[in-house]
Amino acid sequence: MILHHHSLWGLLVLIGDVWAIVNILQSGADRAKKVIWTVVVIVLPVLGFILWLIFGPRTGRR
């Protein structure tokens, strides 16, 4: 099976978004912030991920 660059890009975005959502849910932020960040990442997959990297809640492991 050959992956086209669009398929690879989509897969990388999906992996990044799943990783972001897991980290959001494990963070110490309150429930409302977790919901807002999760919705932002789902609705705006690339931009939401970038915004979360810069401004989002962090887990204790990072």
PDB file of N, CA, C, O and CB in Angstrom:
ATOM      1  N   MET A   1       0.843  -1.181   0.000  1.00  0.00           N
ATOM      2  CA  MET A   1       0.000   0.000   0.000  1.00  0.00           C
ATOM      3  C   MET A   1       0.890   1.247   0.000  1.00  0.00           C
ATOM      4  O   MET A   1       1.814   1.366   0.804  1.00  0.00           O
ATOM      5  CB  MET A   1      -0.960  -0.003   1.225  1.00  0.00           C
ATOM      6  N   ILE A   2       0.601   2.140  -0.887  1.00  0.00           N
ATOM      7  CA  ILE A   2       1.377   3.378  -0.987  1.00  0.00           C
ATOM      8  C   ILE A   2       0.554   4.524  -0.410  1.00  0.00           C
ATOM      9  O   ILE A   2      -0.590   4.749  -0.806  1.00  0.00           O
ATOM     10  CB  ILE A   2       1.781   3.673  -2.469  1.00  0.00           C
ATOM     11  N   LEU A   3       1.155   5.238   0.525  1.00  0.00           N
ATOM     12  CA  LEU A   3       0.493   6.414   1.088  1.00  0.00           C
ATOM     13  C   LEU A   3       0.891   7.644   0.296  1.00  0.00           C
ATOM     14  O   LEU A   3       2.075   7.894   0.071  1.00  0.00           O
ATOM     15  CB  LEU A   3       0.848   6.592   2.583  1.00  0.00           C
ATOM     16  N   HIS A   4      -0.085   8.396  -0.118  1.00  0.00           N
ATOM     17  CA  HIS A   4       0.199   9.666  -0.777  1.00  0.00           C
ATOM     18  C   HIS A   4       0.527  10.692   0.295  1.00  0.00           C
ATOM     19  O   HIS A   4       0.197  10.502   1.465  1.00  0.00           O
ATOM     20  CB  HIS A   4      -1.005  10.136  -1.658  1.00  0.00           C
ATOM     21  N   HIS A   5       1.173  11.773  -0.101  1.00  0.00           N
ATOM     22  CA  HIS A   5       1.573  12.760   0.904  1.00  0.00           C
ATOM     23  C   HIS A   5       0.371  13.359   1.630  1.00  0.00           C
ATOM     24  O   HIS A   5       0.494  13.774   2.782  1.00  0.00           O
ATOM     25  CB  HIS A   5       2.384  13.870   0.251  1.00  0.00           C
ATOM     26  N   HIS A   6      -0.801  13.411   0.969  1.00  0.00           N
ATOM     27  CA  HIS A   6      -2.004  13.918   1.655  1.00  0.00           C
ATOM     28  C   HIS A   6      -2.452  12.947   2.740  1.00  0.00           C
ATOM     29  O   HIS A   6      -2.858  13.365   3.824  1.00  0.00           O
ATOM     30  CB  HIS A   6      -3.155  14.149   0.645  1.00  0.00           C
ATOM     31  N   SER A   7      -2.379  11.654   2.447  1.00  0.00           N
ATOM     32  CA  SER A   7      -2.759  10.642   3.435  1.00  0.00           C
ATOM     33  C   SER A   7      -1.807  10.674   4.629  1.00  0.00           C
ATOM     34  O   SER A   7      -2.235  10.574   5.779  1.00  0.00           O
ATOM     35  CB  SER A   7      -2.767   9.238   2.795  1.00  0.00           C
ATOM     36  N   LEU A   8      -0.530  10.813   4.348  1.00  0.00           N
ATOM     37  CA  LEU A   8       0.461  10.872   5.422  1.00  0.00           C
ATOM     38  C   LEU A   8       0.238  12.112   6.283  1.00  0.00           C
ATOM     39  O   LEU A   8       0.287  12.032   7.510  1.00  0.00           O
ATOM     40  CB  LEU A   8       1.892  10.873   4.842  1.00  0.00           C
ATOM     41  N   TRP A   9      -0.007  13.256   5.647  1.00  0.00           N
ATOM     42  CA  TRP A   9      -0.284  14.497   6.368  1.00  0.00           C
ATOM     43  C   TRP A   9      -1.503  14.321   7.267  1.00  0.00           C
ATOM     44  O   TRP A   9      -1.472  14.711   8.434  1.00  0.00           O
ATOM     45  CB  TRP A   9      -0.505  15.664   5.383  1.00  0.00           C
ATOM     46  N   GLY A  10      -2.581  13.734   6.731  1.00  0.00           N
ATOM     47  CA  GLY A  10      -3.793  13.499   7.513  1.00  0.00           C
ATOM     48  C   GLY A  10      -3.544  12.592   8.698  1.00  0.00           C
ATOM     49  O   GLY A  10      -4.073  12.819   9.786  1.00  0.00           O
ATOM     50  N   LEU A  11      -2.740  11.565   8.489  1.00  0.00           N
ATOM     51  CA  LEU A  11      -2.412  10.650   9.570  1.00  0.00           C
ATOM     52  C   LEU A  11      -1.609  11.352  10.662  1.00  0.00           C
ATOM     53  O   LEU A  11      -1.856  11.144  11.850  1.00  0.00           O
ATOM     54  CB  LEU A  11      -1.636   9.453   9.031  1.00  0.00           C
ATOM     55  N   LEU A  12      -0.653  12.178  10.261  1.00  0.00           N
ATOM     56  CA  LEU A  12       0.145  12.929  11.244  1.00  0.00           C
ATOM     57  C   LEU A  12      -0.720  13.905  12.034  1.00  0.00           C
ATOM     58  O   LEU A  12      -0.543  14.053  13.243  1.00  0.00           O
ATOM     59  CB  LEU A  12       1.280  13.690  10.543  1.00  0.00           C
ATOM     60  N   VAL A  13      -1.648  14.566  11.360  1.00  0.00           N
ATOM     61  CA  VAL A  13      -2.564  15.492  12.045  1.00  0.00           C
ATOM     62  C   VAL A  13      -3.433  14.721  13.036  1.00  0.00           C
ATOM     63  O   VAL A  13      -3.632  15.165  14.167  1.00  0.00           O
ATOM     64  CB  VAL A  13      -3.457  16.253  11.018  1.00  0.00           C
ATOM     65  N   LEU A  14      -3.946  13.575  12.615  1.00  0.00           N
ATOM     66  CA  LEU A  14      -4.774  12.758  13.503  1.00  0.00           C
ATOM     67  C   LEU A  14      -3.997  12.314  14.737  1.00  0.00           C
ATOM     68  O   LEU A  14      -4.502  12.411  15.856  1.00  0.00           O
ATOM     69  CB  LEU A  14      -5.306  11.536  12.757  1.00  0.00           C
ATOM     70  N   ILE A  15      -2.781  11.833  14.543  1.00  0.00           N
ATOM     71  CA  ILE A  15      -1.953  11.396  15.675  1.00  0.00           C
ATOM     72  C   ILE A  15      -1.673  12.567  16.622  1.00  0.00           C
ATOM     73  O   ILE A  15      -1.771  12.422  17.840  1.00  0.00           O
ATOM     74  CB  ILE A  15      -0.622  10.786  15.170  1.00  0.00           C
ATOM     75  N   GLY A  16      -1.326  13.721  16.058  1.00  0.00           N
ATOM     76  CA  GLY A  16      -1.068  14.900  16.882  1.00  0.00           C
ATOM     77  C   GLY A  16      -2.291  15.336  17.668  1.00  0.00           C
ATOM     78  O   GLY A  16      -2.188  15.693  18.841  1.00  0.00           O
ATOM     79  N   ASP A  17      -3.455  15.306  17.015  1.00  0.00           N
ATOM     80  CA  ASP A  17      -4.681  15.721  17.695  1.00  0.00           C
ATOM     81  C   ASP A  17      -5.069  14.754  18.806  1.00  0.00           C
ATOM     82  O   ASP A  17      -5.491  15.178  19.882  1.00  0.00           O
ATOM     83  CB  ASP A  17      -5.820  15.839  16.695  1.00  0.00           C
ATOM     84  N   VAL A  18      -4.929  13.467  18.553  1.00  0.00           N
ATOM     85  CA  VAL A  18      -5.232  12.479  19.599  1.00  0.00           C
ATOM     86  C   VAL A  18      -4.288  12.674  20.785  1.00  0.00           C
ATOM     87  O   VAL A  18      -4.716  12.634  21.939  1.00  0.00           O
ATOM     88  CB  VAL A  18      -5.113  11.029  19.043  1.00  0.00           C
ATOM     89  N   TRP A  19      -3.002  12.883  20.494  1.00  0.00           N
ATOM     90  CA  TRP A  19      -2.019  13.128  21.555  1.00  0.00           C
ATOM     91  C   TRP A  19      -2.385  14.383  22.358  1.00  0.00           C
ATOM     92  O   TRP A  19      -2.299  14.392  23.586  1.00  0.00           O
ATOM     93  CB  TRP A  19      -0.601  13.275  20.952  1.00  0.00           C
ATOM     94  N   ALA A  20      -2.796  15.446  21.644  1.00  0.00           N
ATOM     95  CA  ALA A  20      -3.183  16.689  22.323  1.00  0.00           C
ATOM     96  C   ALA A  20      -4.395  16.466  23.217  1.00  0.00           C
ATOM     97  O   ALA A  20      -4.418  16.931  24.356  1.00  0.00           O
ATOM     98  CB  ALA A  20      -3.484  17.794  21.298  1.00  0.00           C
ATOM     99  N   ILE A  21      -5.400  15.759  22.711  1.00  0.00           N
ATOM    100  CA  ILE A  21      -6.627  15.535  23.486  1.00  0.00           C
ATOM    101  C   ILE A  21      -6.330  14.697  24.732  1.00  0.00           C
ATOM    102  O   ILE A  21      -6.854  14.987  25.808  1.00  0.00           O
ATOM    103  CB  ILE A  21      -7.699  14.834  22.614  1.00  0.00           C
ATOM    104  N   VAL A  22      -5.508  13.678  24.599  1.00  0.00           N
ATOM    105  CA  VAL A  22      -5.135  12.867  25.766  1.00  0.00           C
ATOM    106  C   VAL A  22      -4.443  13.747  26.805  1.00  0.00           C
ATOM    107  O   VAL A  22      -4.735  13.653  27.998  1.00  0.00           O
ATOM    108  CB  VAL A  22      -4.209  11.686  25.349  1.00  0.00           C
ATOM    109  N   ASN A  23      -3.528  14.598  26.352  1.00  0.00           N
ATOM    110  CA  ASN A  23      -2.828  15.490  27.279  1.00  0.00           C
ATOM    111  C   ASN A  23      -3.758  16.518  27.903  1.00  0.00           C
ATOM    112  O   ASN A  23      -3.614  16.857  29.077  1.00  0.00           O
ATOM    113  CB  ASN A  23      -1.696  16.199  26.565  1.00  0.00           C
ATOM    114  N   ILE A  24      -4.704  17.011  27.130  1.00  0.00           N
ATOM    115  CA  ILE A  24      -5.687  17.960  27.667  1.00  0.00           C
ATOM    116  C   ILE A  24      -6.483  17.293  28.786  1.00  0.00           C
ATOM    117  O   ILE A  24      -6.646  17.861  29.866  1.00  0.00           O
ATOM    118  CB  ILE A  24      -6.641  18.468  26.545  1.00  0.00           C
ATOM    119  N   LEU A  25      -6.975  16.091  28.520  1.00  0.00           N
ATOM    120  CA  LEU A  25      -7.800  15.397  29.512  1.00  0.00           C
ATOM    121  C   LEU A  25      -7.012  14.999  30.753  1.00  0.00           C
ATOM    122  O   LEU A  25      -7.595  14.863  31.828  1.00  0.00           O
ATOM    123  CB  LEU A  25      -8.423  14.165  28.894  1.00  0.00           C
ATOM    124  N   GLN A  26      -5.706  14.812  30.630  1.00  0.00           N
ATOM    125  CA  GLN A  26      -4.872  14.456  31.777  1.00  0.00           C
ATOM    126  C   GLN A  26      -4.334  15.676  32.515  1.00  0.00           C
ATOM    127  O   GLN A  26      -3.705  15.539  33.565  1.00  0.00           O
ATOM    128  CB  GLN A  26      -3.720  13.594  31.325  1.00  0.00           C
ATOM    129  N   SER A  27      -4.573  16.848  31.982  1.00  0.00           N
ATOM    130  CA  SER A  27      -4.037  18.057  32.601  1.00  0.00           C
ATOM    131  C   SER A  27      -4.799  18.393  33.883  1.00  0.00           C
ATOM    132  O   SER A  27      -5.848  17.816  34.171  1.00  0.00           O
ATOM    133  CB  SER A  27      -4.103  19.237  31.619  1.00  0.00           C
ATOM    134  N   GLY A  28      -4.258  19.320  34.629  1.00  0.00           N
ATOM    135  CA  GLY A  28      -4.886  19.752  35.868  1.00  0.00           C
ATOM    136  C   GLY A  28      -5.894  20.874  35.677  1.00  0.00           C
ATOM    137  O   GLY A  28      -6.398  21.425  36.655  1.00  0.00           O
ATOM    138  N   ALA A  29      -6.192  21.218  34.437  1.00  0.00           N
ATOM    139  CA  ALA A  29      -7.136  22.300  34.155  1.00  0.00           C
ATOM    140  C   ALA A  29      -8.539  21.913  34.620  1.00  0.00           C
ATOM    141  O   ALA A  29      -8.859  20.733  34.767  1.00  0.00           O
ATOM    142  CB  ALA A  29      -7.143  22.638  32.646  1.00  0.00           C
ATOM    143  N   ASP A  30      -9.368  22.936  34.848  1.00  0.00           N
ATOM    144  CA  ASP A  30     -10.738  22.629  35.240  1.00  0.00           C
ATOM    145  C   ASP A  30     -11.508  22.056  34.053  1.00  0.00           C
ATOM    146  O   ASP A  30     -11.074  22.164  32.906  1.00  0.00           O
ATOM    147  CB  ASP A  30     -11.443  23.888  35.786  1.00  0.00           C
ATOM    148  N   ARG A  31     -12.647  21.451  34.343  1.00  0.00           N
ATOM    149  CA  ARG A  31     -13.428  20.738  33.332  1.00  0.00           C
ATOM    150  C   ARG A  31     -13.818  21.628  32.162  1.00  0.00           C
ATOM    151  O   ARG A  31     -13.762  21.186  31.014  1.00  0.00           O
ATOM    152  CB  ARG A  31     -14.670  20.155  33.957  1.00  0.00           C
ATOM    153  N   ALA A  32     -14.210  22.866  32.421  1.00  0.00           N
ATOM    154  CA  ALA A  32     -14.635  23.768  31.343  1.00  0.00           C
ATOM    155  C   ALA A  32     -13.491  24.030  30.362  1.00  0.00           C
ATOM    156  O   ALA A  32     -13.700  24.022  29.149  1.00  0.00           O
ATOM    157  CB  ALA A  32     -15.144  25.101  31.927  1.00  0.00           C
ATOM    158  N   LYS A  33     -12.293  24.259  30.880  1.00  0.00           N
ATOM    159  CA  LYS A  33     -11.138  24.495  30.005  1.00  0.00           C
ATOM    160  C   LYS A  33     -10.799  23.252  29.199  1.00  0.00           C
ATOM    161  O   LYS A  33     -10.440  23.350  28.026  1.00  0.00           O
ATOM    162  CB  LYS A  33      -9.920  24.931  30.826  1.00  0.00           C
ATOM    163  N   LYS A  34     -10.912  22.082  29.821  1.00  0.00           N
ATOM    164  CA  LYS A  34     -10.655  20.842  29.101  1.00  0.00           C
ATOM    165  C   LYS A  34     -11.630  20.684  27.936  1.00  0.00           C
ATOM    166  O   LYS A  34     -11.235  20.315  26.830  1.00  0.00           O
ATOM    167  CB  LYS A  34     -10.759  19.640  30.050  1.00  0.00           C
ATOM    168  N   VAL A  35     -12.907  20.968  28.198  1.00  0.00           N
ATOM    169  CA  VAL A  35     -13.925  20.852  27.145  1.00  0.00           C
ATOM    170  C   VAL A  35     -13.648  21.845  26.023  1.00  0.00           C
ATOM    171  O   VAL A  35     -13.710  21.487  24.847  1.00  0.00           O
ATOM    172  CB  VAL A  35     -15.339  21.085  27.725  1.00  0.00           C
ATOM    173  N   ILE A  36     -13.345  23.078  26.377  1.00  0.00           N
ATOM    174  CA  ILE A  36     -13.078  24.107  25.362  1.00  0.00           C
ATOM    175  C   ILE A  36     -11.877  23.717  24.511  1.00  0.00           C
ATOM    176  O   ILE A  36     -11.956  23.776  23.284  1.00  0.00           O
ATOM    177  CB  ILE A  36     -12.836  25.480  26.025  1.00  0.00           C
ATOM    178  N   TRP A  37     -10.766  23.322  25.130  1.00  0.00           N
ATOM    179  CA  TRP A  37      -9.574  22.948  24.367  1.00  0.00           C
ATOM    180  C   TRP A  37      -9.827  21.721  23.501  1.00  0.00           C
ATOM    181  O   TRP A  37      -9.346  21.658  22.369  1.00  0.00           O
ATOM    182  CB  TRP A  37      -8.403  22.685  25.311  1.00  0.00           C
ATOM    183  N   THR A  38     -10.569  20.754  24.009  1.00  0.00           N
ATOM    184  CA  THR A  38     -10.878  19.558  23.220  1.00  0.00           C
ATOM    185  C   THR A  38     -11.705  19.925  21.994  1.00  0.00           C
ATOM    186  O   THR A  38     -11.440  19.432  20.897  1.00  0.00           O
ATOM    187  CB  THR A  38     -11.628  18.521  24.077  1.00  0.00           C
ATOM    188  N   VAL A  39     -12.696  20.778  22.169  1.00  0.00           N
ATOM    189  CA  VAL A  39     -13.524  21.213  21.038  1.00  0.00           C
ATOM    190  C   VAL A  39     -12.692  21.987  20.022  1.00  0.00           C
ATOM    191  O   VAL A  39     -12.849  21.786  18.818  1.00  0.00           O
ATOM    192  CB  VAL A  39     -14.697  22.082  21.530  1.00  0.00           C
ATOM    193  N   VAL A  40     -11.811  22.864  20.487  1.00  0.00           N
ATOM    194  CA  VAL A  40     -10.956  23.636  19.578  1.00  0.00           C
ATOM    195  C   VAL A  40     -10.083  22.697  18.745  1.00  0.00           C
ATOM    196  O   VAL A  40      -9.948  22.886  17.536  1.00  0.00           O
ATOM    197  CB  VAL A  40     -10.070  24.629  20.372  1.00  0.00           C
ATOM    198  N   VAL A  41      -9.494  21.695  19.381  1.00  0.00           N
ATOM    199  CA  VAL A  41      -8.622  20.761  18.655  1.00  0.00           C
ATOM    200  C   VAL A  41      -9.431  19.929  17.660  1.00  0.00           C
ATOM    201  O   VAL A  41      -8.947  19.641  16.565  1.00  0.00           O
ATOM    202  CB  VAL A  41      -7.878  19.832  19.645  1.00  0.00           C
ATOM    203  N   ILE A  42     -10.645  19.541  18.022  1.00  0.00           N
ATOM    204  CA  ILE A  42     -11.473  18.741  17.111  1.00  0.00           C
ATOM    205  C   ILE A  42     -11.984  19.571  15.943  1.00  0.00           C
ATOM    206  O   ILE A  42     -11.944  19.116  14.799  1.00  0.00           O
ATOM    207  CB  ILE A  42     -12.652  18.129  17.862  1.00  0.00           C
ATOM    208  N   VAL A  43     -12.463  20.782  16.214  1.00  0.00           N
ATOM    209  CA  VAL A  43     -13.054  21.618  15.164  1.00  0.00           C
ATOM    210  C   VAL A  43     -11.987  22.207  14.233  1.00  0.00           C
ATOM    211  O   VAL A  43     -12.208  22.325  13.028  1.00  0.00           O
ATOM    212  CB  VAL A  43     -13.874  22.747  15.793  1.00  0.00           C
ATOM    213  N   LEU A  44     -10.851  22.570  14.788  1.00  0.00           N
ATOM    214  CA  LEU A  44      -9.749  23.150  14.005  1.00  0.00           C
ATOM    215  C   LEU A  44      -8.514  22.274  14.195  1.00  0.00           C
ATOM    216  O   LEU A  44      -7.624  22.630  14.967  1.00  0.00           O
ATOM    217  CB  LEU A  44      -9.455  24.637  14.439  1.00  0.00           C
ATOM    218  N   PRO A  45      -8.443  21.136  13.505  1.00  0.00           N
ATOM    219  CA  PRO A  45      -7.403  20.154  13.808  1.00  0.00           C
ATOM    220  C   PRO A  45      -5.969  20.695  13.777  1.00  0.00           C
ATOM    221  O   PRO A  45      -5.215  20.460  14.721  1.00  0.00           O
ATOM    222  CB  PRO A  45      -7.510  19.033  12.848  1.00  0.00           C
ATOM    223  N   VAL A  46      -5.582  21.395  12.746  1.00  0.00           N
ATOM    224  CA  VAL A  46      -4.200  21.873  12.655  1.00  0.00           C
ATOM    225  C   VAL A  46      -3.999  23.118  13.519  1.00  0.00           C
ATOM    226  O   VAL A  46      -3.090  23.158  14.348  1.00  0.00           O
ATOM    227  CB  VAL A  46      -3.831  22.177  11.190  1.00  0.00           C
ATOM    228  N   LEU A  47      -4.835  24.123  13.330  1.00  0.00           N
ATOM    229  CA  LEU A  47      -4.712  25.364  14.092  1.00  0.00           C
ATOM    230  C   LEU A  47      -4.952  25.111  15.580  1.00  0.00           C
ATOM    231  O   LEU A  47      -4.245  25.659  16.425  1.00  0.00           O
ATOM    232  CB  LEU A  47      -5.702  26.418  13.566  1.00  0.00           C
ATOM    233  N   GLY A  48      -5.943  24.284  15.900  1.00  0.00           N
ATOM    234  CA  GLY A  48      -6.221  23.966  17.303  1.00  0.00           C
ATOM    235  C   GLY A  48      -5.043  23.294  17.976  1.00  0.00           C
ATOM    236  O   GLY A  48      -4.730  23.588  19.130  1.00  0.00           O
ATOM    237  N   PHE A  49      -4.378  22.376  17.248  1.00  0.00           N
ATOM    238  CA  PHE A  49      -3.193  21.709  17.791  1.00  0.00           C
ATOM    239  C   PHE A  49      -2.078  22.707  18.050  1.00  0.00           C
ATOM    240  O   PHE A  49      -1.435  22.664  19.099  1.00  0.00           O
ATOM    241  CB  PHE A  49      -2.706  20.617  16.838  1.00  0.00           C
ATOM    242  N   ILE A  50      -1.844  23.605  17.101  1.00  0.00           N
ATOM    243  CA  ILE A  50      -0.790  24.621  17.257  1.00  0.00           C
ATOM    244  C   ILE A  50      -1.104  25.542  18.434  1.00  0.00           C
ATOM    245  O   ILE A  50      -0.232  25.835  19.253  1.00  0.00           O
ATOM    246  CB  ILE A  50      -0.634  25.453  15.958  1.00  0.00           C
ATOM    247  N   LEU A  51      -2.360  25.996  18.514  1.00  0.00           N
ATOM    248  CA  LEU A  51      -2.755  26.868  19.631  1.00  0.00           C
ATOM    249  C   LEU A  51      -2.589  26.146  20.964  1.00  0.00           C
ATOM    250  O   LEU A  51      -2.124  26.735  21.940  1.00  0.00           O
ATOM    251  CB  LEU A  51      -4.218  27.340  19.463  1.00  0.00           C
ATOM    252  N   TRP A  52      -2.973  24.855  21.005  1.00  0.00           N
ATOM    253  CA  TRP A  52      -2.814  24.090  22.243  1.00  0.00           C
ATOM    254  C   TRP A  52      -1.340  23.970  22.620  1.00  0.00           C
ATOM    255  O   TRP A  52      -0.991  24.092  23.794  1.00  0.00           O
ATOM    256  CB  TRP A  52      -3.440  22.692  22.095  1.00  0.00           C
ATOM    257  N   LEU A  53      -0.466  23.731  21.626  1.00  0.00           N
ATOM    258  CA  LEU A  53       0.962  23.635  21.928  1.00  0.00           C
ATOM    259  C   LEU A  53       1.488  24.913  22.577  1.00  0.00           C
ATOM    260  O   LEU A  53       2.333  24.868  23.470  1.00  0.00           O
ATOM    261  CB  LEU A  53       1.749  23.338  20.656  1.00  0.00           C
ATOM    262  N   ILE A  54       0.977  26.046  22.116  1.00  0.00           N
ATOM    263  CA  ILE A  54       1.465  27.339  22.609  1.00  0.00           C
ATOM    264  C   ILE A  54       0.779  27.758  23.912  1.00  0.00           C
ATOM    265  O   ILE A  54       1.442  28.200  24.850  1.00  0.00           O
ATOM    266  CB  ILE A  54       1.250  28.414  21.548  1.00  0.00           C
ATOM    267  N   PHE A  55      -0.544  27.619  23.968  1.00  0.00           N
ATOM    268  CA  PHE A  55      -1.311  28.200  25.071  1.00  0.00           C
ATOM    269  C   PHE A  55      -2.036  27.203  25.968  1.00  0.00           C
ATOM    270  O   PHE A  55      -2.536  27.584  27.026  1.00  0.00           O
ATOM    271  CB  PHE A  55      -2.299  29.136  24.522  1.00  0.00           C
ATOM    272  N   GLY A  56      -2.104  25.951  25.572  1.00  0.00           N
ATOM    273  CA  GLY A  56      -2.964  24.987  26.251  1.00  0.00           C
ATOM    274  C   GLY A  56      -2.470  24.501  27.591  1.00  0.00           C
ATOM    275  O   GLY A  56      -1.317  24.726  27.959  1.00  0.00           O
ATOM    276  N   PRO A  57      -3.354  23.827  28.328  1.00  0.00           N
ATOM    277  CA  PRO A  57      -2.991  23.277  29.632  1.00  0.00           C
ATOM    278  C   PRO A  57      -1.967  22.166  29.474  1.00  0.00           C
ATOM    279  O   PRO A  57      -1.968  21.452  28.471  1.00  0.00           O
ATOM    280  CB  PRO A  57      -4.234  22.754  30.364  1.00  0.00           C
ATOM    281  N   ARG A  58      -1.104  22.021  30.449  1.00  0.00           N
ATOM    282  CA  ARG A  58      -0.028  21.032  30.395  1.00  0.00           C
ATOM    283  C   ARG A  58      -0.209  19.969  31.458  1.00  0.00           C
ATOM    284  O   ARG A  58      -0.751  20.230  32.532  1.00  0.00           O
ATOM    285  CB  ARG A  58       1.328  21.706  30.560  1.00  0.00           C
ATOM    286  N   THR A  59       0.248  18.771  31.148  1.00  0.00           N
ATOM    287  CA  THR A  59       0.301  17.723  32.163  1.00  0.00           C
ATOM    288  C   THR A  59       1.594  17.915  32.943  1.00  0.00           C
ATOM    289  O   THR A  59       2.446  18.708  32.542  1.00  0.00           O
ATOM    290  CB  THR A  59       0.222  16.283  31.522  1.00  0.00           C
ATOM    291  N   GLY A  60       1.746  17.219  34.021  1.00  0.00           N
ATOM    292  CA  GLY A  60       2.953  17.333  34.829  1.00  0.00           C
ATOM    293  C   GLY A  60       4.177  16.721  34.187  1.00  0.00           C
ATOM    294  O   GLY A  60       5.300  16.938  34.643  1.00  0.00           O
ATOM    295  N   ARG A  61       3.965  15.954  33.121  1.00  0.00           N
ATOM    296  CA  ARG A  61       5.075  15.232  32.487  1.00  0.00           C
ATOM    297  C   ARG A  61       5.845  16.075  31.483  1.00  0.00           C
ATOM    298  O   ARG A  61       6.913  15.646  31.045  1.00  0.00           O
ATOM    299  CB  ARG A  61       4.555  14.000  31.800  1.00  0.00           C
ATOM    300  N   ARG A  62       5.364  17.249  31.096  1.00  0.00           N
ATOM    301  CA  ARG A  62       6.062  18.034  30.068  1.00  0.00           C
ATOM    302  C   ARG A  62       6.818  19.158  30.660  1.00  0.00           C
ATOM    303  O   ARG A  62       7.462  19.919  29.937  1.00  0.00           O
ATOM    304  CB  ARG A  62       5.106  18.566  29.051  1.00  0.00           C
TER     305      ARG A  62
END
